[in-house]
Amino acid sequence: MKNSVVYRNLFKRLVLALWILPVSCLVFSCATLDPQKVDVELPVTDPFQKITQFYSVLDDMGLMTEIYDIEELRVQSMDIDDKTGTAGSTQGEIPQRITEMVKSTLNSIGGLVTYIPYDPYFIQSQNQTGYAINNITRPEVILSGGITEFDRGLETRGGNTDLAGQKKIAMIPEFIQGSNVGMQYGGNAKAGLARITLDFNLLDFNKMIGIPKMNTTNSMEVGKALKGKELAVSVFGLSFGRKGTIKKVQGRHEAVRLLVELSMIQIVGRHKALPYWRLLGDDALEDRIVIRKLDRFYHRLTGSDRIQFAQEYLYLHGYDLIANGEMDSTTVSALQQFSSDTGVVASEIDLDTFKRLYLTIPITEETKARRDTIKSYYAMIRQQEAEQLALQQQQIQQQQEALSGGGSVETVNQEQVPVLSNVTPAVTQVEEVSVVPRKKPSLGRILAEEEW
């Protein structure tokens, strides 16, 4: 008798404890269970600048064009859009037009890269309103391209997890429905992979033909995943639990923007023979097109020109010397110091040394200042030569006029003719830069088809 009373009290306490948990959950969540009180909170964020992984690389690319002193690259872009036709069928999963992305990317490079828009309607409208546009800059190259591949469902993986168990309580009387206590756990996951590919080509503006080897093809894989979990508990016929799912999709539009930025860095660097891969990280591969152009440029130079270019590169590396085209003691000392820093001994300007000097020029503001010093000095030398040539032509003209008029020819006083070698340049450290003017290197010029 006493045992039955004890069991009955234990049973009541157990039932009370088991009822407290679901009733508490119901009380605290009654507000969310009311259909008329349903609500959802949206996150509020402030506007922010779009920063991609190539944000600083684009800026460094512009600095590189100035340090290597390329000829200004004037680029005009055609309409760049989705060539696959899936932008509409997938309800905008990928962008239909990416022309604005290309414009922003080219303008972000800066330096000696100039973007020229193609907008004939705007020019015609301005002419009709009386605001005529004069001195329009002509482009050098035309950029064409677009999204050429969008392969969905390249790989799809899924999985499910189920765990369930129940236990019958023997001490529960039979008149109580549901004498089992159970638990169930489940989970599912699914992931898919897609690939986006962009192609770009450079066209010669004057000839309207493709420039050989000046194209890029870059791909990027993007994924999406879905995952869910479910937990349920049943006690004496009552069940309660929780369930949640989450879905994440890697931004297709952001992936396209990254591909555009990478392609613009690559095609500008390839066209102007710049070692752009140095800006992309240690795992980036050398561009064989750039290396091949550098090899051919080296073999077109004379021995003196090779030395003079190498002396200029050494100056950009931080060595103070005179770029006179001669292997003097200062040049040999600077070359030996450079060789010791790189671990490769070199005593002459062979192809490997020339390439190491060119490909490893530091991309810093200090190097940019040294390039400005070189450019300023060359400009001053050219101006002095032009002034001397003009003076000589004036003297010849005076002699011809004197002869035609029957007068006597005056002897030119040599002291009146300026001597370039005695002129002191007004540029800091100018004595360390070449006094031999030269034309800008043609390393980044457009190669004819038969030259490849």
C-alpha positions in Angstrom: 0.0 0.0 0.0 2.8 2.4 0.9 4.6 1.5 -2.2 1.7 2.3 -4.4 1.3 5.7 -2.7 5.0 6.4 -3.3 4.8 5.5 -7.0 1.8 7.6 -7.4 3.5 10.7 -5.9 6.6 10.1 -8.1 4.4 9.8 -11.1 2.6 13.0 -10.4 5.9 14.9 -9.9 7.3 13.4 -13.1 4.2 14.4 -15.1 4.3 17.9 -13.5 8.0 18.3 -14.5 7.4 17.1 -18.0 4.5 19.6 -18.4 6.4 22.6 -17.2 8.9 22.5 -20.1 6.4 22.7 -23.0 4.0 25.0 -21.1 6.9 27.4 -20.5 8.0 27.4 -24.1 4.4 28.0 -25.1 4.0 30.9 -22.7 7.2 32.7 -23.8 6.4 32.2 -27.5 2.7 32.9 -27.4 3.4 36.3 -28.9 5.1 34.8 -32.0 2.3 32.2 -32.3 -0.4 34.8 -32.8 -0.8 35.2 -36.5 -1.8 38.9 -36.2 1.4 39.7 -34.3 3.8 38.3 -36.8 6.8 40.5 -37.5 10.2 40.4 -39.0 13.3 42.7 -38.5 15.4 43.9 -41.4 19.1 44.7 -40.8 19.9 48.3 -41.5 23.3 49.1 -42.9 25.1 52.2 -43.9 26.4 52.7 -47.5 30.0 51.7 -48.0 32.6 51.8 -50.7 33.0 48.7 -52.8 36.4 47.3 -52.0 37.5 44.2 -54.0 40.6 42.2 -53.7 42.0 44.0 -56.8 41.3 47.5 -55.4 44.9 48.3 -54.5 46.3 46.3 -57.5 44.5 48.6 -59.9 46.1 51.6 -58.3 49.6 49.9 -58.3 49.0 49.1 -62.0 48.7 52.8 -62.8 51.9 53.5 -60.8 53.6 50.7 -62.8 52.7 52.4 -66.1 54.3 55.6 -64.9 57.5 54.0 -63.6 58.0 52.0 -66.8 57.1 55.2 -68.8 55.0 53.5 -71.4 53.3 55.4 -74.2 49.9 56.5 -73.2 47.3 53.8 -73.8 44.0 55.2 -75.0 41.3 52.6 -74.7 37.8 52.8 -76.1 35.4 50.0 -75.1 32.5 48.5 -77.1 29.4 47.3 -75.3 30.4 44.4 -73.1 27.4 42.1 -72.2 26.3 38.6 -71.7 27.0 36.6 -74.9 25.5 33.4 -73.5 21.9 34.6 -73.3 21.3 33.2 -69.9 21.0 36.5 -68.1 17.4 36.7 -69.0 16.5 33.1 -68.7 17.9 32.9 -65.2 16.2 36.1 -64.1 19.4 38.1 -63.7 21.5 35.5 -62.0 24.4 37.0 -64.0 24.5 40.6 -65.2 23.2 41.3 -68.7 25.6 44.3 -69.4 29.0 44.8 -67.7 30.1 47.9 -69.7 30.0 50.1 -66.7 32.2 47.7 -64.8 34.8 47.9 -67.5 34.6 51.7 -67.5 35.1 51.9 -63.7 38.0 49.4 -63.9 39.9 51.2 -66.6 39.4 54.6 -64.9 40.6 53.1 -61.6 44.0 52.1 -63.2 44.8 55.7 -64.0 48.5 56.5 -64.7 49.1 56.4 -68.4 45.9 54.5 -69.2 43.1 56.7 -70.5 39.6 55.4 -71.0 37.7 57.0 -73.9 33.9 56.4 -73.9 32.0 55.6 -77.0 28.8 57.6 -76.9 27.9 59.1 -80.3 24.4 60.1 -79.1 25.9 62.3 -76.4 28.2 64.1 -78.9 25.4 64.6 -81.4 23.1 66.0 -78.6 25.8 68.4 -77.5 26.3 69.7 -81.1 22.5 70.2 -81.4 22.4 72.3 -78.2 25.4 74.4 -79.4 27.9 72.9 -77.0 30.3 71.6 -79.7 33.0 69.2 -78.5 36.4 70.0 -80.0 39.8 68.4 -79.7 38.4 64.9 -79.2 41.1 62.4 -78.3 41.4 59.5 -80.6 41.7 56.0 -79.1 44.6 53.7 -79.8 42.8 50.4 -79.2 39.3 49.1 -79.0 38.2 46.7 -76.3 35.7 44.0 -77.1 34.4 41.1 -75.1 31.7 39.7 -72.8 30.5 36.9 -70.7 31.1 33.8 -72.9 30.4 30.9 -70.5 28.0 30.3 -67.6 27.9 26.6 -66.8 25.5 25.8 -64.0 25.3 22.5 -62.1 28.9 21.5 -62.8 28.8 19.6 -59.5 26.0 19.0 -57.1 26.4 17.2 -53.8 23.8 16.4 -51.1 23.5 14.4 -47.9 21.0 13.7 -45.1 21.4 12.7 -41.4 18.6 11.0 -39.4 18.8 9.9 -35.7 15.7 8.7 -33.8 15.0 6.8 -30.6 12.2 6.2 -28.1 11.8 4.5 -24.7 8.7 3.2 -23.0 8.3 4.1 -19.4 7.1 0.9 -17.6 5.8 2.7 -14.5 3.3 4.8 -16.5 -0.2 3.5 -16.0 -2.0 2.1 -19.1 -4.9 4.6 -18.8 -2.4 7.4 -19.8 -2.2 7.6 -23.6 1.3 7.6 -24.9 3.7 6.1 -22.4 6.8 6.6 -24.6 9.5 9.3 -24.4 11.4 9.8 -27.7 13.8 12.1 -29.6 14.5 12.7 -33.3 17.3 14.6 -35.0 17.7 15.2 -38.7 19.9 17.3 -41.0 20.3 17.8 -44.7 22.8 19.6 -46.9 23.2 20.4 -50.6 25.9 22.3 -52.5 26.3 23.2 -56.2 29.0 24.7 -58.3 28.9 26.9 -61.4 31.6 28.5 -63.6 31.7 32.0 -65.2 34.1 32.9 -68.1 34.9 36.3 -69.6 36.8 36.9 -72.8 38.3 40.2 -74.0 40.2 41.2 -77.1 42.1 44.3 -78.2 41.5 45.8 -81.7 43.7 48.2 -83.6 41.6 51.4 -83.9 43.2 52.6 -87.1 43.1 49.2 -88.9 40.1 47.7 -87.1 41.8 44.4 -86.8 42.6 42.2 -83.9 46.0 42.7 -82.3 47.7 39.3 -82.2 48.0 37.7 -78.7 46.3 40.6 -77.1 43.4 38.7 -75.5 42.4 37.3 -72.1 40.2 34.4 -71.0 39.6 34.1 -67.3 37.2 31.9 -65.4 35.9 31.7 -61.8 33.9 29.1 -60.0 31.0 30.2 -57.8 29.0 28.0 -55.5 25.8 27.9 -53.6 24.8 25.7 -50.6 21.7 24.8 -48.6 21.7 23.3 -45.1 18.9 22.4 -42.6 18.6 20.9 -39.2 15.6 19.6 -37.2 15.3 18.5 -33.6 12.0 17.0 -32.1 11.2 15.6 -28.7 8.0 13.6 -27.8 6.8 13.1 -24.2 3.6 11.1 -23.4 2.1 11.8 -26.8 3.1 15.5 -26.9 5.8 16.6 -29.4 7.7 19.8 -29.7 10.9 20.8 -31.5 12.8 23.3 -33.7 13.8 23.4 -37.3 16.1 25.8 -39.2 17.4 26.2 -42.8 20.0 28.5 -44.4 20.9 29.1 -48.0 24.0 30.9 -49.2 24.8 31.9 -52.8 28.2 33.3 -53.8 27.6 36.6 -55.6 27.6 36.1 -59.4 27.8 39.8 -60.0 30.7 40.2 -57.7 32.5 37.3 -59.4 32.0 39.0 -62.8 33.4 42.3 -61.4 36.5 40.4 -60.1 36.9 38.8 -63.5 36.7 42.2 -65.2 39.3 43.7 -63.0 41.7 40.8 -63.4 41.2 40.9 -67.2 41.9 44.6 -67.5 45.1 44.3 -65.4 46.2 41.4 -67.6 45.3 42.9 -71.0 46.9 46.3 -70.2 50.0 44.7 -68.8 50.3 42.3 -71.8 49.8 45.0 -74.4 52.5 47.3 -72.8 54.8 44.4 -71.8 54.6 45.1 -68.1 55.3 42.5 -65.4 51.8 42.9 -64.0 51.8 39.4 -62.4 54.0 40.9 -59.7 51.0 42.7 -58.4 48.8 39.6 -58.2 50.6 37.7 -55.5 53.5 35.4 -55.1 51.6 32.5 -56.7 50.9 34.3 -60.0 52.6 33.0 -63.1 54.8 34.9 -65.5 53.1 35.9 -68.7 54.8 34.2 -71.6 53.6 36.9 -74.0 55.4 39.6 -72.0 58.6 37.6 -71.7 58.6 36.9 -75.5 58.2 40.6 -76.2 61.0 41.5 -73.9 63.3 38.9 -75.6 62.6 40.3 -79.0 63.1 43.9 -77.8 66.5 43.0 -76.4 67.6 41.4 -79.6 66.6 44.5 -81.6 68.8 46.7 -79.6 72.4 47.5 -80.4 75.1 46.8 -77.8 75.3 50.4 -76.7 71.5 50.7 -76.4 71.4 47.5 -74.3 73.9 49.1 -71.9 72.1 52.4 -71.8 68.7 50.8 -71.0 70.3 48.6 -68.4 71.9 51.7 -66.8 68.5 53.4 -66.7 67.0 50.3 -65.0 69.8 50.3 -62.5 69.1 53.9 -61.8 65.4 53.0 -61.1 66.7 50.3 -58.8 68.4 53.0 -56.7 71.9 52.9 -58.1 73.4 56.3 -58.9 75.2 56.2 -62.3 75.4 57.9 -65.6 73.5 56.2 -68.4 76.0 56.9 -71.2 75.8 53.5 -73.0 79.3 52.5 -71.9 80.3 49.8 -69.4 82.3 52.2 -67.2 83.5 51.4 -63.7 80.4 52.9 -62.1 78.1 50.7 -64.2 80.1 47.6 -63.5 80.1 48.3 -59.7 76.3 48.9 -59.7 75.8 45.7 -61.8 77.9 43.7 -59.4 75.9 45.1 -56.4 72.6 44.2 -58.1 73.9 40.7 -58.9 74.9 40.2 -55.3 71.4 41.2 -54.2 69.8 38.8 -56.6 72.2 36.0 -56.0 73.2 35.7 -59.7 76.6 36.9 -60.6 76.7 39.0 -63.8 79.4 41.1 -65.4 77.8 42.0 -68.7 74.4 42.9 -70.0 73.3 39.6 -71.3 69.6 38.6 -71.9 69.1 37.1 -68.4 70.6 40.2 -66.7 68.6 42.5 -68.9 65.3 40.7 -68.1 66.1 40.6 -64.3 66.7 44.3 -64.3 63.5 45.1 -66.2 61.2 42.7 -64.5 62.2 43.6 -60.9 62.0 47.4 -61.0 60.5 48.4 -57.6 56.9 49.7 -57.8 57.2 52.5 -55.3 56.7 56.3 -55.1 60.5 56.6 -54.7 61.0 54.8 -58.0 58.4 57.1 -59.6 60.4 60.1 -58.4 63.5 58.7 -60.1 61.6 58.2 -63.3 60.4 61.8 -63.2 64.0 62.9 -62.8 64.9 61.0 -65.9 62.0 62.4 -67.9 62.7 66.0 -66.8 66.3 65.7 -67.8 65.6 64.2 -71.2 63.0 66.9 -71.9 65.5 69.6 -71.0 68.1 68.1 -73.3 65.6 67.9 -76.2 64.7 71.5 -75.6 68.3 72.6 -75.7 68.9 70.6 -78.9 65.9 72.2 -80.5 67.1 75.7 -79.5 70.6 75.0 -80.9 69.1 73.6 -84.1 66.9 76.7 -84.5 69.9 79.0 -83.9 71.9 77.1 -86.5 69.1 77.3 -89.1 68.8 81.1 -88.4 72.5 81.5 -89.0 72.3 79.5 -92.3 69.3 81.6 -93.4 71.2 84.8 -92.7 74.2 83.5 -94.7 72.0 82.7 -97.6 70.3 86.1 -97.5 73.7 87.8 -97.4 74.9 85.8 -100.4 71.8 86.5 -102.4 72.1 90.2 -101.6 75.7 90.4 -102.6 76.8 91.2 -99.1 79.6 89.6 -97.1 79.0 86.6 -94.9 79.7 87.2 -91.3 81.7 84.7 -89.4 79.7 83.1 -86.6 81.2 83.7 -83.2 81.5 80.3 -81.6 81.1 81.8 -78.2 77.5 82.8 -79.1 76.5 79.1 -79.7 75.5 77.3 -76.5 77.4 74.1 -75.8 75.2 71.4 -74.3 77.9 69.7 -72.4 78.6 72.8 -70.4 74.9 73.3 -69.4 74.1 72.5 -65.8 70.6 71.0 -65.6 68.1 72.4 -63.1 67.0 69.0 -61.9 68.1 67.4 -58.6 70.7 64.6 -59.1 70.6 65.2 -62.8 74.3 64.4 -63.1 73.4 60.8 -62.2 71.1 60.5 -65.2 71.9 60.1 -68.9 73.1 63.0 -70.9 72.4 61.1 -74.1 68.8 61.7 -75.2 67.0 58.8 -76.7 63.5 58.0 -77.9 61.0 56.2 -75.7 61.5 52.4 -75.8 59.2 50.6 -78.2 58.8 47.6 -76.0 55.1 48.1 -75.6 54.4 48.8 -79.2 51.9 46.8 -81.3 53.8 44.0 -83.0 53.0 43.1 -86.6 51.5 39.7 -87.3 54.7 38.5 -89.0 56.8 39.4 -85.9 55.1 36.9 -83.7 
